[in-house]
């Protein structure tokens, strides 16, 4: 866990993300050790690791992680709220309780800020409350709070026993001009 994070990216997941990015940068928000960014770069993707720095005890796979709050980083003028980026969030912080804030604040603030069209999330698909939200999976959250986004992929990810993780990919349909 200290070296790779909790969910190891598969060839299938990396290929999907690289293809969906279509040469756009992938913003790996909450990147932790930077392993996903490292692997995406091995696949030819442009990936930017952004992390608050809370996980300083972990092995660092890359040396150029931007230390910043994810939503604030997206909001910077040069990042245009991620308008031309794919948003990747691996194990979104649940929030609330012991870590402070309200349940799901991290994920909700990212989605309020993000203005792009592709979101990829790695997290639980079995209501274990370990990632994302205590009472719903990521696809249930999106269906409930972001109905305009469409789930286009859900693939299982190798992880620790009992966690049952998946890569969820959501797309926002392009609005047609009138």
C-alpha positions in Angstrom: 0.0 0.0 0.0 2.8 2.4 0.8 4.4 1.9 -2.6 1.5 1.5 -5.0 -1.6 2.9 -3.3 -4.6 0.7 -2.7 -5.8 -0.1 -6.3 -3.2 -1.2 -8.8 -3.9 0.1 -12.3 -4.4 -2.6 -14.9 -3.5 -2.6 -18.6 -7.2 -2.3 -19.4 -7.7 0.7 -17.0 -4.6 2.5 -18.3 -5.6 1.9 -21.9 -9.1 3.2 -21.4 -7.9 6.3 -19.6 -5.2 7.0 -22.3 -7.7 6.5 -25.1 -10.4 8.7 -23.5 -8.0 11.5 -22.8 -7.4 11.8 -26.6 -4.1 13.6 -25.9 -5.7 15.9 -23.2 -4.0 16.1 -19.8 -5.3 13.7 -17.1 -5.6 15.5 -13.8 -4.8 12.9 -11.1 -6.3 14.7 -8.1 -5.4 13.3 -4.7 -2.6 11.4 -6.4 -0.9 10.2 -3.2 2.3 8.3 -4.2 1.8 9.3 -7.9 1.8 5.7 -9.0 -1.2 6.2 -11.3 0.4 9.3 -12.9 3.6 7.3 -13.3 1.9 4.4 -15.1 -0.3 6.7 -17.3 2.9 8.4 -18.4 4.4 5.0 -19.3 1.3 4.6 -21.6 2.0 7.9 -23.3 -0.6 10.0 -21.5 0.1 13.5 -20.2 -0.8 13.2 -16.5 -0.5 15.8 -13.8 -0.4 14.7 -10.2 -2.0 16.9 -7.6 -2.1 16.1 -3.9 -2.5 17.9 -0.7 0.6 16.4 0.7 -1.1 14.6 3.6 0.5 11.3 2.5 4.2 12.3 2.8 5.1 8.9 4.3 4.4 7.2 1.1 6.9 6.3 -1.6 7.0 8.9 -4.4 6.9 7.5 -7.9 7.3 10.9 -9.5 9.1 14.1 -8.5 6.7 16.7 -9.9 3.5 16.3 -7.8 1.8 19.7 -7.4 1.1 20.2 -3.7 -2.3 21.8 -3.7 -6.0 21.3 -2.8 -7.5 19.7 -5.9 -10.5 22.0 -6.4 -8.4 25.1 -5.9 -5.8 23.8 -8.4 -8.6 23.1 -11.0 -9.8 26.7 -10.3 -6.6 28.3 -11.3 -6.9 30.4 -14.4 -4.4 28.3 -16.4 -6.3 25.1 -15.6 -9.7 26.6 -16.6 -11.6 24.4 -14.1 -10.3 21.3 -16.0 -12.2 22.2 -19.1 -9.8 20.5 -21.4 -8.7 17.7 -19.0 -9.9 14.3 -17.9 -10.4 14.2 -14.1 -9.0 11.1 -12.4 -9.7 10.5 -8.7 -8.4 7.3 -7.1 -10.0 6.5 -3.8 -11.7 9.8 -3.2 -11.6 10.8 0.5 -14.9 10.1 2.2 -14.7 13.0 4.6 -16.8 13.7 7.6 -16.4 12.0 11.0 -12.8 11.8 12.2 -11.3 13.6 9.2 -13.6 16.6 9.5 -16.0 18.3 7.1 -19.1 16.8 5.7 -19.5 13.4 4.1 -18.2 13.5 0.6 -16.9 17.1 0.6 -13.8 16.2 -1.3 -15.6 14.6 -4.2 -18.4 17.1 -4.2 -16.1 20.1 -4.3 -14.1 18.6 -7.2 -17.3 18.0 -9.2 -18.6 21.5 -8.5 -15.3 22.9 -9.8 -14.7 20.6 -12.8 -15.9 21.8 -16.1 -14.6 19.1 -18.4 -16.5 16.2 -19.9 -14.8 13.0 -18.5 -14.5 11.8 -15.0 -12.8 8.6 -13.9 -13.0 7.3 -10.4 -11.5 4.3 -8.8 -13.4 3.2 -5.7 -15.6 0.6 -4.1 -18.5 -1.0 -6.0 -20.0 -2.9 -3.0 -21.2 -0.3 -0.4 -18.3 -1.0 2.0 -17.9 2.7 2.7 -14.2 2.6 2.2 -14.0 5.1 -0.6 -16.2 7.8 -2.0 -19.3 7.7 0.2 -20.4 5.8 3.3 -23.9 5.1 2.0 -23.6 4.8 -1.8 -21.2 3.8 -4.6 -19.8 6.3 -7.0 -22.3 5.4 -9.8 -25.2 5.7 -7.4 -23.9 9.1 -6.3 -23.6 10.3 -9.9 -27.1 9.0 -10.7 -28.5 10.8 -7.7 -26.6 14.1 -7.8 -25.3 14.4 -11.3 -27.9 13.0 -13.6 -26.5 14.8 -16.6 -23.4 12.5 -16.6 -23.5 9.1 -18.2 -21.6 6.1 -16.9 -19.7 4.7 -20.0 -17.5 2.1 -18.2 -17.2 0.1 -15.0 -14.4 -2.4 -14.8 -13.1 -4.4 -11.8 -9.8 -3.4 -10.3 -7.4 -5.6 -8.4 -7.3 -4.6 -4.7 -7.2 -6.0 -1.2 -9.6 -8.8 -0.4 -13.2 -7.6 0.4 -12.8 -4.2 -1.1 -14.3 -5.0 -4.5 -13.0 -1.9 -6.4 -13.7 -0.7 -9.9 -12.8 2.0 -12.4 -15.9 4.0 -13.1 -15.9 6.4 -16.1 -18.5 9.0 -16.6 -19.0 11.4 -19.6 -21.0 14.5 -19.8 -22.9 14.6 -23.2 -22.0 17.4 -25.4 -24.6 20.1 -25.5 -26.0 20.7 -29.0 -26.1 24.3 -30.1 -29.5 25.5 -31.2 
